[in-house]
Amino acid sequence: MLNNKIFLKLFFVFFIISNQFVFAQSNQVLDNQIIDVVEQFVNMKNTKSDPGVKIIAFKVDSLYSVLLSNPNSFNDSLAPLKEYSSILTSDDGKVKIITWNIFFKTGEYFYYGYVQYLTGKENEFHFVKLLDKSAEINKPEMQDLLPEKWYGCLYYQIVTTKYKKEKLYTLLGWDGNSFITNKKIIDVLTIRNGKVKFGAAFEIAGEKSKRVIFEYTNQASMTLRWDEREKMIIWDHLAPESPKYEGIYEFYGPDFTHDAVKFKKGKWLFQEDIYVENPKE
């Protein structure tokens, strides 16, 4: 009986030590993967030519895909990568979205994205790569989109809402677009039957759409943000500097009024000309 007790104690100690060793090894693998991606980002930053940037961006993307397919990366902050990427986690801890971009001397931007997410009661881990096809998408405001046909941008804020049993992850993003205009985007990510989809119901000024895209001169700064107190997404209303420039977005900028959308019954509904109070310090 005594020998059995000793054996069980030794087995228990060995089990704990071996688990700690495996955990330490997996952490080391993750740390090494992060270092590899950071090194390529640094190389890309120091590269001057567009062809050189493309080559290194391919390496970054390949290494990033390996890193983010590692389930251990989901609960890691990936802090060293935040200097080079936008890394957002939803309020419910179920979705993590990573975006980054490259800039060409022609004034164009190209975006890369990845979504990690958990499904089911067992929190099964999934990873999907996003492919920027924004240049090929006709009328993007009107289309549901899949990861392989993504309207690429750099996401900077994520808002979690729920209607009935479905979670909606609303994303606010920025797109450098060109030398003359920038864009800001409101898009929505949902997970249905374990699959990622982009696009949801918006009603803006009487028109229905799947996402909202604002375009304005790159000489101006546009605010698009989630207001936690008001529970609305608020933005600077854009207008041309003269009526003769209607529809020519390089002449559009904020006109010192504000609009918004508020989430009601599964839709984002338009709120026109709202009063915005300056936030307190």
C-alpha positions in Angstrom: 0.0 0.0 0.0 2.8 2.4 0.9 4.6 1.7 -2.4 1.4 2.4 -4.3 1.1 5.7 -2.5 4.7 6.7 -3.3 4.2 5.6 -6.9 1.1 7.7 -7.2 2.8 10.8 -5.7 5.8 10.3 -8.0 3.5 9.9 -11.0 1.6 13.1 -10.1 4.8 15.1 -9.7 6.1 13.8 -13.0 2.8 14.6 -14.7 3.0 18.2 -13.5 6.6 18.7 -14.5 6.1 17.2 -17.9 3.0 19.4 -18.5 5.0 22.5 -17.5 7.8 21.4 -19.8 5.4 21.0 -22.8 3.8 24.4 -22.0 7.2 26.1 -21.8 8.1 24.5 -25.2 4.9 25.6 -26.8 5.4 29.2 -25.5 9.0 29.1 -26.9 7.7 28.0 -30.3 5.1 30.9 -30.3 7.8 33.4 -29.2 10.1 32.3 -32.0 7.3 32.6 -34.6 6.5 36.2 -33.4 10.2 37.1 -33.6 10.4 35.7 -37.2 7.4 37.9 -38.3 8.8 41.0 -36.6 12.2 40.6 -38.3 10.5 40.5 -41.7 8.4 43.6 -40.9 11.7 45.4 -40.0 13.2 44.2 -43.3 10.2 45.5 -45.2 10.4 48.9 -43.5 14.0 49.3 -44.7 13.2 48.3 -48.3 12.9 51.1 -50.7 11.6 49.5 -53.9 8.0 48.4 -54.6 9.1 45.0 -55.9 11.3 44.5 -52.8 8.3 45.4 -50.6 6.1 42.8 -52.4 8.7 40.0 -51.9 9.1 40.7 -48.2 5.3 41.2 -47.7 4.9 37.7 -49.1 7.3 36.4 -46.5 5.5 38.3 -43.7 2.2 36.9 -44.9 3.5 33.3 -45.0 5.0 33.5 -41.5 2.0 35.3 -40.1 -0.3 32.5 -41.4 1.8 29.9 -39.6 1.8 31.9 -36.4 -1.9 32.6 -36.4 -2.8 29.1 -37.3 -1.2 28.2 -33.9 -4.1 28.0 -31.3 -1.7 29.3 -28.6 -1.6 32.6 -30.4 -5.3 33.3 -29.8 -4.8 34.1 -26.1 -1.5 35.8 -26.6 -1.4 39.6 -26.8 1.1 39.4 -29.7 2.5 42.7 -28.3 5.7 42.9 -30.4 3.5 42.9 -33.5 1.3 45.8 -32.6 3.9 48.2 -33.9 3.3 46.8 -37.4 -0.3 45.5 -37.3 -3.7 46.3 -35.9 -4.8 43.5 -33.5 -8.3 43.7 -32.1 -10.2 41.3 -29.8 -14.0 41.4 -29.4 -15.6 42.1 -26.1 -16.8 38.6 -25.7 -13.3 37.2 -26.3 -14.6 35.0 -29.2 -13.0 36.9 -32.2 -9.6 38.2 -32.9 -8.9 40.1 -36.1 -5.4 41.1 -37.4 -4.9 43.5 -40.3 -1.8 45.2 -41.8 -1.0 46.9 -45.1 1.7 47.8 -47.6 2.1 51.1 -49.4 3.3 51.5 -52.9 5.0 54.6 -54.4 2.0 54.8 -56.8 -0.1 55.9 -53.8 -1.9 52.6 -53.6 -2.4 50.4 -50.5 -2.8 46.7 -50.3 -4.2 45.0 -47.2 -3.7 41.7 -45.4 -6.0 40.2 -42.8 -6.7 37.2 -40.6 -9.5 36.2 -38.4 -9.2 33.8 -35.4 -12.4 32.8 -33.7 -14.0 30.3 -31.3 -17.2 28.4 -31.9 -19.5 26.1 -30.0 -19.6 25.3 -26.3 -16.2 23.7 -26.6 -14.7 27.0 -28.0 -13.3 25.2 -31.0 -10.5 27.3 -32.6 -10.6 28.4 -36.2 -8.3 30.5 -38.4 -9.1 32.1 -41.7 -7.1 34.3 -44.0 -8.6 37.4 -45.7 -7.8 38.2 -49.3 -8.0 41.9 -50.3 -10.1 42.0 -53.5 -11.4 45.6 -53.0 -10.2 46.7 -56.4 -12.3 44.0 -58.1 -15.5 44.4 -56.1 -18.3 46.1 -58.0 -20.6 48.1 -55.7 -19.1 46.9 -52.5 -21.8 48.6 -50.4 -24.3 46.2 -51.7 -22.6 42.8 -51.4 -22.2 40.2 -48.7 -18.5 39.2 -48.8 -16.5 36.2 -47.8 -12.9 36.0 -46.6 -11.6 35.1 -50.1 -13.3 38.3 -51.4 -12.6 40.8 -48.7 -12.9 44.6 -48.8 -9.5 45.3 -47.4 -8.7 48.0 -44.9 -6.9 48.5 -41.6 -9.4 47.9 -38.8 -9.0 50.1 -35.7 -12.1 49.4 -33.6 -14.5 46.5 -33.0 -18.0 46.7 -31.5 -19.8 43.6 -30.3 -23.6 43.6 -30.5 -26.2 40.8 -30.3 -29.6 40.2 -31.9 -31.6 37.2 -30.9 -28.9 34.5 -30.8 -26.5 36.0 -33.3 -23.4 38.1 -32.4 -22.4 40.9 -34.8 -18.9 42.2 -34.7 -18.9 45.7 -36.3 -15.6 46.9 -37.5 -14.4 50.4 -38.1 -11.6 50.7 -40.6 -9.3 53.0 -42.6 -8.1 52.8 -46.2 -5.4 55.1 -47.5 -6.9 54.5 -51.0 -4.8 57.0 -53.1 -2.7 60.1 -53.2 -5.8 62.3 -53.3 -8.5 60.5 -51.1 -8.8 58.4 -48.0 -11.6 56.1 -47.1 -13.2 55.0 -43.8 -15.4 51.9 -43.6 -18.0 50.4 -41.3 -18.3 46.7 -41.9 -19.8 43.8 -40.0 -18.4 40.3 -39.4 -20.7 37.5 -38.5 -20.1 33.8 -38.0 -22.7 31.4 -39.3 -22.4 27.7 -39.3 -18.8 28.1 -38.3 -18.0 30.3 -41.3 -17.0 34.0 -41.5 -19.1 36.5 -43.5 -18.8 40.2 -44.0 -21.9 42.5 -44.5 -25.0 43.3 -42.5 -28.1 45.5 -42.7 -27.6 49.3 -42.7 -30.3 51.9 -43.4 -28.6 55.2 -44.2 -30.7 58.2 -45.3 -33.4 55.9 -46.6 -31.0 53.6 -48.5 -30.2 50.1 -47.6 -26.7 48.7 -47.8 -24.4 45.9 -46.5 -21.5 48.2 -45.4 -20.8 52.0 -45.3 -17.9 53.5 -47.1 -16.9 57.2 -46.8 -14.4 58.8 -49.2 -12.9 62.2 -48.6 -9.8 64.3 -49.4 -6.6 63.2 -47.8 -6.0 66.8 -46.8 -8.7 66.4 -44.2 -9.2 64.2 -41.1 -12.5 62.4 -40.6 -13.6 61.1 -37.3 -15.5 57.7 -37.3 -15.8 56.2 -33.8 -17.9 54.1 -31.4 -19.4 56.2 -28.7 -19.8 54.0 -25.6 -22.0 56.4 -23.7 -24.5 57.0 -26.5 -24.2 53.4 -27.9 -23.8 54.8 -31.4 -21.2 54.9 -34.2 -20.7 58.6 -34.8 -18.9 60.3 -37.7 -18.2 63.7 -39.2 -20.7 64.4 -42.0 -18.8 64.9 -45.3 -19.7 67.5 -47.9 -18.0 69.0 -51.0 -16.4 72.4 -50.5 -18.7 73.7 -53.3 -21.9 72.3 -54.8 -20.1 72.1 -58.2 -17.9 69.4 -56.7 -20.7 67.1 -55.8 -19.6 63.5 -56.3 -15.9 64.4 -56.7 -14.5 63.1 -53.4 -11.1 64.7 -53.5 -13.1 67.9 -52.5 -15.0 66.3 -49.7 -14.4 67.0 -46.0 -16.1 67.4 -42.7 -18.7 70.2 -42.5 -18.8 70.4 -38.7 -22.0 68.4 -38.3 -22.3 64.8 -37.3 -24.3 61.7 -38.2 -24.6 58.3 -36.6 -26.0 54.8 -36.7 -27.6 53.0 -33.8 -28.1 49.3 -33.5 -31.8 48.3 -33.3 -33.3 44.8 -33.9 -30.4 43.5 -35.9 -29.9 46.6 -38.0 -27.8 49.8 -37.9 -30.2 52.6 -38.3 -29.4 56.2 -39.4 -29.4 59.1 -37.0 -29.0 62.4 -38.8 -27.4 65.6 -37.6 -26.9 64.6 -34.0 -25.4 66.7 -31.3 -21.9 65.6 -30.2 -20.7 66.7 -26.8 -17.0 67.0 -26.3 -15.7 64.1 -24.2 -14.6 65.0 -20.7 -11.0 64.5 -19.7 
